[in-house]
Amino acid sequence: MSRLRGGVNRSTLLCLAAVLLAGGAALASVTAPVRDRLPSAVPRIGADRVWLDQELLGRWRDHGWWPPVVIAALAVGAALFLCWSFAQLRTGRLRELPLGQPGVTLSATALAAAMTERARAVDGVARAHVRLLGRPRRLRARITLVLGPDACPEAVLGELARGTVAEARAAAAPRTLEADVRLTVRRHRARRIH
């Protein structure tokens, strides 16, 4: 389903880009600086072309229904485009995981909070933050750890992999769970000597 959605999104963007590019090229070919630089094989729109003559404009003015319809159609189109764009931006963040039974889900926020608590309990970790990303079939946990100044990163990573990540993989099974771990070290504050 996610591949189909990705293909539809790419196709929609490609078609929209082609239409906008063609429209922009057609309108640009009317202007003298662009028209003079175009190769001779490229079709041109005449500079004297009338897009909307007085007679046609007068006929449209006789019908009072079309301006609100055009404005409403453009507003609906813009609203749909904004909703679609917003949905594309939010697809990376995981909301919930469907479990084995229909209608039963696990909140991704709850799983991330549980992983954060387990990561904080690892020896040497001063602070931890876990964020779940991806699709319901393929999860990615972005784990950010702030280690204490005396912590051993190798030991922390080993305990994290055996504990927090292994438990999360068991909870998410049969889905795959990849873990990206980012480590930083909290430094000692310099002491002032009086």
Residue pairs with C-beta under 8 A, 6 or more apart in sequence:
2 135
2 137
9 88
12 84
26 45
28 34
29 35
29 38
29 42
29 44
29 45
30 45
30 46
30 47
30 49
32 47
35 44
35 47
38 44
60 66
92 133
92 134
93 131
93 132
93 133
94 108
94 132
94 133
94 134
94 135
94 136
94 139
95 107
95 108
96 105
96 106
96 107
96 108
96 136
97 105
97 106
97 107
97 108
97 111
97 136
97 139
97 172
97 175
98 104
98 105
98 136
99 105
99 106
106 171
108 132
111 132
111 168
111 171
111 172
112 130
112 131
112 132
112 141
113 130
114 168
115 130
115 141
115 143
115 164
115 168
116 128
116 129
116 130
118 163
118 164
118 167
119 125
119 128
119 130
119 143
119 145
119 160
119 164
120 127
120 128
122 128
122 145
122 156
122 159
122 160
122 163
122 164
123 151
123 155
123 156
123 159
124 147
124 148
124 150
124 151
124 152
124 155
124 156
125 145
125 146
125 147
125 148
125 151
125 156
126 146
126 147
126 148
126 151
126 186
127 145
127 146
127 186
128 143
128 144
128 145
128 146
129 143
129 144
130 141
130 142
130 143
130 144
131 141
131 142
132 139
132 140
132 141
132 142
133 139
133 140
133 141
133 142
134 140
134 178
136 175
137 175
137 176
138 175
138 176
138 178
139 172
139 175
139 176
139 177
139 178
140 177
140 178
140 179
140 180
141 165
141 168
141 177
141 178
141 179
141 180
142 180
142 182
143 160
143 164
143 165
143 179
143 180
143 181
143 182
144 181
144 182
144 184
145 156
145 160
145 181
145 182
145 183
145 184
146 184
146 185
146 186
147 153
147 156
147 183
147 184
147 185
147 186
148 185
148 186
149 185
149 186
149 187
149 188
151 185
153 183
156 183
157 181
157 183
160 181
161 179
165 177
165 179
168 177
168 179
169 177
